[in-house]
Amino acid sequence: MGCPSGVGPELIAAHLAAHPESPLWIVGDRPALVAGARARKLDPGLIEALADEPTPGLSCLLQEGAPLSASDRKPGRPSALGGQRQLLYIERGYELAKESGLSLSTLPVSKEAIAHSGLRRAQSFRGHTEWLEQLDGAPYSVMCFAAERLITSLVTTHIPLGRVPKVLSPELVRRATTEVAKLAMALRGRAPKVAVCSLNPHAGEGELLGREEALAIAPGIALAKKELGRKATVLGPIGAETAIRKGAAGTYDAVVAMYHDQATIPMKLLDFGGSVNVTQGLSIVRTSVDHGTAYDIAGRGLAQLRGLEAAVQLARKLCDARVSS
């Protein structure tokens, strides 16, 4: 459900109303979801009638913890208890997906509210991607974004921009490149062309503008090429402005970005709401909307449903692809 004070509750209620034939197992808070239904001018009975046990073929609501009070789920005003619950929703959602073989789609949380919620283990929380990797015991995970016009992956995720050059390594570049190639193969149904961005302007201009391309990115590309073989064509390092422009035009199926905003700015410009966050490298399928908690409009019934619909649809597609492969 994401943050109970964000737009997650109303989006889930709206999705249930719009797609009654597509069952969801929801982890969250019943009063928050009832309030979300009312914000969308929907019958609260839609939420009240949900079963409280996982039932194949039926939508249900798994209440995590005691029902939240109105003050702890006030729209736009995240609380400490709400921060704790957001983390519990993630953890319970992961457990359900792992046990059932179903996919996991997440709505936005507040990293700040979780980290400052008072839970000791939550102090290190920096995002869904990193936390799910830890829960899964995966060797690594890669944050990707998928839209109709472009697929991207991130070599680094939620770290300060000043640390990116120090963190970049051939291994991280290899991971992001091979995982986005696998995602592109699943979605495009062919051997993809993958462009790997440079960190510095104009791919470093022969090391005049930096050495990261020579020391980390090019060696990482070589490792990815060796691993992928004929399954993908990998090109780079290419200046980010060129790689992303050509990727959006269809020259490349996917683009590997070196840091968070290098990928997310173009993806949100190209298809905000339709771009889906995908976590590669996990033992489960996990997708997410490409927007945040939207506290400024929470509880007003204004949030667009398109992002959640896209995340759920893609999750099902990727889950089916795993089953058939």
N, C-alpha and C positions, 0 to 999 in steps of 0.2 A: 504493500500500500504506500510505502514511502512515508514522508513526514505527515503526521495527522493534522498539522497546521498548514500544510501546503495544498496543492491542487490535486494530489493523488486520490483522495477519497471521492471527490466529485467526478473525476475521470473514470474511476472504476464503476461507479453507479451509472454513468452515461454509457459506458461500454456494455454493461449488462443489459441495459434497456434497448440498445441498438442492435445487439447480437445475442438474443436469447437462445439461439441454436448453437452457440459456441460456449460451452461450459468453461468456467474458470474456478480454480481452487484459490481462494483469496486468503492471504495472511494479513491481518490488520485489526482494526477496532470497530466494532459494530456501531456504537454511537457516532463515531466520526463519519462512517459511511452513510448512516441515516441522514446526518447533517449534510453530507455531500449530495445525496439524492434530493433533498429539499432545496439546496442551492441551485440545482438544475431544474427545479420545478417538476420533479419526478415523484411518483408515489413511493413514500418511504417503505411501504410494504414489500417493495422489490428487494430491499436489504433484510428486513425483518423476517422474511420467509425463507431465507437461505438456510440450508442445513448446516449443522455445526460439526459434521464429520466428513472426511474425504469420501466421496461417493463417485465411482466411475460414471461418466456421462452426465453428471449433474453439477451445477455450480454450488459451491459451499463457502462458508466463511469460518476460518479458524481464528478464534479470538485469542490473541497472545497477551496474557496478563489480564488483570481486572479491567473492566470498561473504564475508559478515560473520562475524567470530569470535563465539563465544558471549558474550564479555565486551562486545563492541560492540553486541549486540542483547539484552542482558539485560532481561527484563521489568521494567518500572517504573524502570529506570535508564538513561536516554538518554545516549549517548556523543557525543563530538565527531564521530567518523566517522559515526555514525548520523545526526547532525544534517545533515552534508553530503549524505548519501544521500537524506534526505527531500526536499531541494531538487532533487536530480537526478531523483527520481521524478516530481516535479511537472513539471519541464521536459520530460522524455522523454514523459510522458503527454500533455502539450499537443501536442507535435510529432506524436505518433501520431494524436490526434484531428483535428488540422488536416490531416494528409496523407490520412487515410482517410475523413473525413466522418462518423466515428462520434462518439458522445458520450463525455464524460469524467466519471467519478464518482471522487471523492477521499475517502480516509479521513483521520482527524485527524492533524495534525502538531503538534510542539512549536515554537512561534514562538521561544521562548527557546533551545532546542537548535540551531535553524537559525541564528539571529542570532549565537550565540556559538560556532559550529562551527569558526571559523578561516578560512572562505571569505570573502574580502574583499567580494564582491558580496552575500553573505548578510547583512551587517551591517544593511542597510536593510529586511530582510524583516519584514513586519508581518502577513502572512496570505496565504492562497491568492488571495483576491479581487484584492488589489492587485498581486500578482505575476503573475497570469494576464493582467490588464489590460496590464501592461507587456510581457509576452511577445507578446501579441496585437497590440500597437500600436493598441489600441482607443482612440477619443477619450475614453471613460469606461466605467466598469462600475458596476453597482448590485447590492448584496447584497439578496437577497430570501429569504423563507421561505414555503414552500407546504405547507399541510396541508388536510385535508378541510373543516374549519370556517372557516379563515381563511388569507388570503395577505397577507404584509406586505413592505414594502421599507424600506430604511434610507437616510436622506439622508446621514448620516456613519457611518463604520464604526469602524475600530480607531484611534481617537484619544483622548487624555485628555478626560474629561468637561468639564474647565474650558475646553477649546478650542472646544467645540461652538458656543457663541454667536458666537464670532469667525469661525468657518468658514462658518456658515450663509449661504446666498445664494439668490436667486431661481433661478439656474441649477441649483444642486444639487437644490432642491425640484422643479423641472421634470423633471429627469432621473429622480429616484426615482418621481415620479408617473406619468410616461408609461411607464416600463419596467414598473412593477407592473401598470398597466392592460393592457399587451401580454401579460404573463404570465397575468393573470386571463382575458383573452379566449381565450388558447390552452387554458386548463384548464377554463373554464366554458362556452365556446362561445357566449357572448353578450356584448353590450355591458355592461361591469361598472359598478357603483357603487363609487367610490373615495373614502374619507374620509382627509383629511390632518390629522394630529395637530398640536396646538400644541406648542411647546417649554415654555412656562410654564404653571402651573396655571390652569385655567379659561380657556384661550385668551388669557391675559394680562389679563383683566378690563379691557378697554378701555384697555390700556397702563399700568394701575396696577401690574401685576406684570411688566412687561417690554415691550420694543418689537420683539422679534424677529418676532412675528406680523405686524406692520404693515410692517416693513422688508424681510423676507426671505420669509416663508412665503406671505402673501397674494399678493404679486407673482409668486411661483413658481407658485402655483395658477393665476393668470391666464394665464401662459405655457403651462402644461400644457393648460388648457381650449382655448386657441387652436390648439394642435398636434393635440389629439385630436378636436376637433369632436364629432360625434355618435357617435364610437366608444366613448365612455365618459362617465359622469356623475361630475364631481369636486366634492366638497364640503369646506369647511373655511375656515380652521383651526378644528378642533374639539378641545376638551379631550381629552387622550389617554385618560383613564379612560373617557370616554363613547364615543369612537371605537372603542376596542378592545372594550369590552363589547358595543356594538351590532354590531360586525363579527363577533364570535364568535356572536352570536345570529342572524346572517343578514341583517341590515339592509344591510350593505355587503359587497361581494365581496372588497375589499382595503383595507388601511390603510397609510398612509405614516407611518413613525416618524422622529423627528428624530435619534435617536442609538441606539447599539447595544442597550443593555439595555431601552430603551423597547419594542423589538420582541421581543427574544429571551426576556425573562422571560415575557410572556404566551404566546408560541408554545410554550415548553417546558412551561408549565403546562397548556395546552390539549391538546398531543399530543406529549409527549417521545418521541422515537424515530420517530414518524410524520411529523414536520415535516422538510422537506427544504430545505437551503440551495441556492438557485439563483443563479448569477451571470448577470445580464442585461447586455446591451450588448456581449458578445463575439461573435466570428465563429464560435465553436463552442458547443455545448451543454455546460454544466458544472453538475453537481449534487454535493452532499456530504451526509454524515450531519450531524445536528444536535447531536452530542456530541463530547467531546474525547478525548484519548488514554487516559484512564481508567487511569493508571498504578497506581492502588491495586488494581485487579483484573486487570491485564495478566498473561497467562500462566496464568491460573487457569481458563480456559474458561467464565467467567461472563457475558461481554459479550452483550447482546441483539442478535440478528441483524436485528431489525425495521428499524433505521435504514438499514442498507446495502441491504436489500431495497427499501425505499421509495425510496432515492436512485437505484438502478439502474432501477427501474420507471419513475420519473418522467423520468429522462434519456432512456430509450427513447421515451417518449410525446412528449417535446418534440422529439426528433430526428425522429420520424416526422411531427410537425406541420410542421416546417421543410421536409421533403421534399415534403409534399403541398401546401404553400402557394405 
